[in-house]
């Protein structure tokens, strides 16, 4: 049984038992919005992780005394 993760007036996003998103919309615009929402929701962890990873690299360089521009 799919779990509804988010829904609007004319669209919804469901996840199956494996976590795969299924987007449903009344029209192409609604479907595109649902797909964008699902993609942003599934990838939000990358938005947090990669800048922090880069900051750790900068801090490591500065600790070692490397020239940093």
Secondary structure by P-SEA (a helix, b strand, c coil): cccccccccccbbbbccccbbbbbcccaaaaaaaaaaaaaaacaaaaacaaaaaaaaaaaaaaaccccc
